[in-house]
Structure formats: C-alpha cells, structure tokens
C-alpha cells in the first residue's frame, strides 16, 4: 500500500495524529513505536521514517519514497482537467497541444521529459477521464465545428416541432441523431401538408401522439 496518496495517506495521517497525542503521555505510559505501528497496521520502518527526528531522513506526509514524478499530482490534475474541458468545448488537442500547455506550466522541464511523463504517468493514472489519442473521422471535423448558437437553434426547432405535434411529455434529451427523421417534404403529398406529415412521422419515432388532421 502507498502511504503518499488515497486510502494509505488517510491511514498515515490518522496515525501521525494519534502519535502526537501519544507523545503527550508520560514516558513510562507511552507505547513503543513498533507496537504503535502494529496497532495501526503500518510497517514499522515506514512509520519510523515519518516520525524520525532527523529532518534529512524524515519523509514528509504525502510524499512517497523513490524518484519524484516529473509532473506532480497537483499539476497532473490541472492538465487533465484542462484537456477534458477543451475537448468538451470542441477545442480538443492532441499530444502536441498537451505538451505545449505543459511547457507553460513547467518551463523548467524539457519537452522530452514532459512527453514521457504524459505518456507513462499522467494518462495511465487518469485513464478514467482520458483516452488514447484518436484520429478524427471525416465527419467529425464538421460536426465538432458546430457553435453553441447553432446547437441552440437546432434544439429550438426540435422543441417547436414537438410542441406542434403534441409531444409535450417527451423531454428533448430523449431525441438522438439516429432517431430523428429529417423534416423533408414527401413527394407524394402537396407542399402545403408535407411539413405536417413529416412532423408526424418524425415524432412517431419517439412515441409521440400524431397530429390530428383538420
């Protein structure tokens, strides 16, 4: 178990707090370090390295042993959040764009160091939020170029058609691209009634009640 993050960090934090209270007791009533570590289910040497009076040997709470990562935990959280938000805003970037951002965050690191840390540390540690770089499909470029204003106009058209068709009980978020039929006039009907007919067919795809003919 790692005592520098997650559940291990919480265990170590509570143990160090209890140890400070233990030191307030008279010396003859204190527990030994070994017994105290066993009671808190922490390896003796690990706990001892966190409470040793020698500053040069003491491990600071939250720091792990061994080589420190090129991109620290806080910086990792920031870069992942930035990349996710840019992607959701239709401004996603690839590895090169991510490295450009990291160079601004960590100017003391080389681009090679940041590239290796991004691939070996950041992406595996945040696999739940990040994916491997993927090539954009031919239709993706135009689809992701849609602006929020265009999206809003699209939803206004859909909502308006639903209200006309009496589908007030069908929430807009149930409509998906694959389930909505384009509002095109039918060649077998007159132009004056084609829009209403196509509206009925479209709304029928989501279970809405058809418009009564007048």
C-alpha positions as CSV (number, residue, x, y, z in Angstrom):
1,X,0.0,0.0,0.0
2,X,1.2,3.5,-0.8
3,X,1.0,5.9,2.1
4,X,1.5,9.0,0.0
5,X,-2.0,9.1,-1.6
6,X,-5.5,7.7,-1.3
7,X,-6.5,5.4,1.5
8,X,-2.9,4.9,2.6
9,X,-2.4,8.7,3.0
10,X,-5.5,8.8,5.2
11,X,-4.3,6.0,7.4
12,X,-0.9,7.6,7.8
13,X,-2.4,11.0,8.6
14,X,-4.6,9.5,11.4
15,X,-1.7,7.5,12.7
16,X,0.6,10.6,13.0
17,X,-2.2,12.5,14.7
18,X,-2.6,9.7,17.2
19,X,1.2,9.6,17.7
20,X,1.3,13.2,18.6
21,X,-1.3,12.5,21.3
22,X,0.8,9.5,22.5
23,X,3.8,11.8,22.9
24,X,1.8,13.9,25.4
25,X,1.6,11.0,27.8
26,X,4.3,10.4,30.4
27,X,7.2,8.5,29.0
28,X,6.5,5.4,31.1
29,X,3.0,5.2,29.8
30,X,3.8,5.6,26.1
31,X,3.6,2.7,23.7
32,X,6.7,1.7,21.7
33,X,6.9,2.8,18.1
34,X,6.9,-0.8,17.0
35,X,3.7,-1.6,19.0
36,X,2.0,1.6,17.9
37,X,2.8,0.8,14.2
38,X,1.4,-2.7,14.6
39,X,-1.8,-1.5,16.1
40,X,-2.3,0.9,13.2
41,X,-1.3,-1.8,10.7
42,X,1.6,0.2,9.2
43,X,5.0,-1.3,8.6
44,X,7.4,-0.3,11.4
45,X,10.1,1.1,9.1
46,X,7.6,3.1,7.1
47,X,6.1,4.7,10.2
48,X,9.5,5.3,11.8
49,X,10.6,7.2,8.6
50,X,7.7,9.5,9.1
51,X,8.4,10.4,12.8
52,X,12.2,10.3,12.9
53,X,13.7,13.5,14.5
54,X,16.3,13.6,11.7
55,X,15.0,16.1,9.2
56,X,17.2,14.8,6.4
57,X,15.7,11.3,6.8
58,X,12.1,12.1,7.7
59,X,9.6,11.6,5.0
60,X,7.1,14.4,4.7
61,X,3.4,13.4,4.9
62,X,2.1,12.9,1.4
63,X,5.5,12.3,-0.1
64,X,6.4,8.9,-1.4
65,X,9.7,7.2,-1.4
66,X,11.8,6.9,-4.5
67,X,12.1,9.2,-7.5
68,X,9.6,12.1,-7.7
69,X,7.4,12.3,-10.8
70,X,8.3,14.9,-13.4
71,X,4.7,16.2,-13.3
72,X,3.4,16.5,-9.7
73,X,0.0,15.3,-8.6
74,X,-1.5,18.8,-8.5
75,X,-0.1,19.6,-12.0
76,X,-1.5,16.3,-13.3
77,X,-4.9,17.2,-12.0
78,X,-4.8,20.6,-13.7
79,X,-3.6,19.4,-17.1
80,X,-6.2,16.6,-17.2
81,X,-8.9,19.0,-16.3
82,X,-7.8,21.4,-19.0
83,X,-7.6,18.8,-21.6
84,X,-11.1,17.4,-20.7
85,X,-12.6,20.9,-20.7
86,X,-11.1,21.8,-24.1
87,X,-12.4,18.6,-25.6
88,X,-15.9,19.2,-24.3
89,X,-15.7,22.8,-25.7
90,X,-15.0,21.4,-29.2
91,X,-11.4,22.6,-28.9
92,X,-9.7,19.3,-28.2
93,X,-5.9,19.0,-28.6
94,X,-3.6,16.1,-29.3
95,X,-0.3,15.1,-27.7
96,X,1.5,18.1,-29.2
97,X,-1.1,20.5,-27.9
98,X,-1.0,19.0,-24.4
99,X,2.8,19.3,-24.4
100,X,2.5,23.0,-25.4
101,X,0.3,23.6,-22.3
102,X,2.7,21.6,-20.1
103,X,5.6,23.6,-21.2
104,X,3.9,26.7,-20.0
105,X,3.1,25.0,-16.7
106,X,6.6,23.5,-16.2
107,X,9.1,25.7,-18.0
108,X,12.0,24.1,-16.1
109,X,11.3,20.8,-17.7
110,X,12.3,19.7,-21.2
111,X,9.7,18.8,-23.8
112,X,11.1,15.2,-23.8
113,X,10.7,14.9,-20.1
114,X,7.1,16.2,-20.3
115,X,6.3,13.9,-23.2
116,X,7.5,10.8,-21.3
117,X,5.7,11.8,-18.1
118,X,2.5,12.5,-20.0
119,X,2.5,9.0,-21.7
120,X,3.9,6.9,-18.8
121,X,2.4,8.7,-15.7
122,X,-0.4,11.1,-16.4
123,X,-2.5,9.1,-18.9
124,X,-2.4,5.8,-17.1
125,X,-3.1,7.4,-13.7
126,X,-6.2,9.2,-15.2
127,X,-7.4,6.6,-17.6
128,X,-11.0,7.0,-16.4
129,X,-11.1,10.5,-17.8
130,X,-8.6,10.3,-20.7
131,X,-8.3,8.1,-23.7
132,X,-5.5,7.4,-26.1
133,X,-5.2,9.9,-29.0
134,X,-7.6,9.0,-31.8
135,X,-7.7,10.2,-35.4
136,X,-10.7,12.5,-36.2
137,X,-13.0,11.0,-38.8
138,X,-14.0,12.8,-41.9
139,X,-17.5,13.7,-40.5
140,X,-16.1,14.6,-37.1
141,X,-14.4,17.9,-38.3
142,X,-17.7,19.4,-39.4
143,X,-19.7,18.1,-36.5
144,X,-17.3,19.5,-33.9
145,X,-17.3,22.8,-35.7
146,X,-20.9,23.4,-34.6
147,X,-21.1,26.5,-32.4
148,X,-23.3,26.7,-29.3
149,X,-25.6,29.2,-31.1
150,X,-26.2,26.7,-33.9
151,X,-26.9,23.9,-31.3
152,X,-29.4,26.2,-29.6
153,X,-31.2,26.9,-32.9
154,X,-31.3,23.2,-33.6
155,X,-32.9,22.4,-30.3
156,X,-35.4,25.2,-30.7
157,X,-36.5,23.7,-34.0
158,X,-36.9,20.2,-32.3
159,X,-38.8,21.6,-29.3
160,X,-41.0,23.6,-31.5
161,X,-41.9,20.6,-33.7
162,X,-42.6,18.6,-30.5
163,X,-45.0,21.2,-29.2
164,X,-46.8,21.4,-32.5
165,X,-47.2,17.6,-32.6
166,X,-48.5,17.4,-29.0
167,X,-45.4,15.7,-27.7
168,X,-45.1,17.8,-24.6
169,X,-44.4,14.8,-22.4
170,X,-41.3,13.7,-24.3
171,X,-38.2,15.5,-22.9
172,X,-35.8,16.9,-25.6
173,X,-32.9,14.9,-24.3
174,X,-34.5,11.7,-25.4
175,X,-34.1,12.7,-29.0
176,X,-30.9,11.4,-30.6
177,X,-29.5,12.0,-34.0
178,X,-30.2,8.4,-35.1
179,X,-33.9,8.6,-34.0
180,X,-34.9,11.9,-35.6
181,X,-36.1,11.9,-39.2
182,X,-35.2,14.9,-41.4
183,X,-38.0,17.3,-42.0
184,X,-38.2,16.8,-45.7
185,X,-41.4,17.2,-47.8
186,X,-42.8,14.0,-49.2
187,X,-43.0,13.7,-53.0
188,X,-46.5,12.1,-52.8
189,X,-48.1,14.9,-50.8
190,X,-48.7,18.5,-51.5
191,X,-46.3,21.2,-50.3
192,X,-48.9,22.7,-48.0
193,X,-49.3,19.5,-46.0
194,X,-45.8,17.9,-46.4
195,X,-44.3,19.7,-43.4
196,X,-47.1,18.5,-41.1
197,X,-46.9,15.0,-42.5
198,X,-43.1,14.8,-42.0
199,X,-43.5,16.1,-38.5
200,X,-46.0,13.4,-37.6
201,X,-43.6,10.7,-39.0
202,X,-40.6,12.2,-37.1
203,X,-42.4,12.4,-33.8
204,X,-43.8,8.9,-34.2
205,X,-40.2,7.7,-34.0
206,X,-40.2,8.7,-30.3
207,X,-43.7,7.6,-29.4
208,X,-45.4,10.9,-29.7
209,X,-49.1,11.3,-30.5
210,X,-49.8,12.2,-34.1
211,X,-51.3,15.4,-35.1
212,X,-55.0,15.1,-35.9
213,X,-55.9,16.0,-39.4
214,X,-58.2,19.1,-39.9
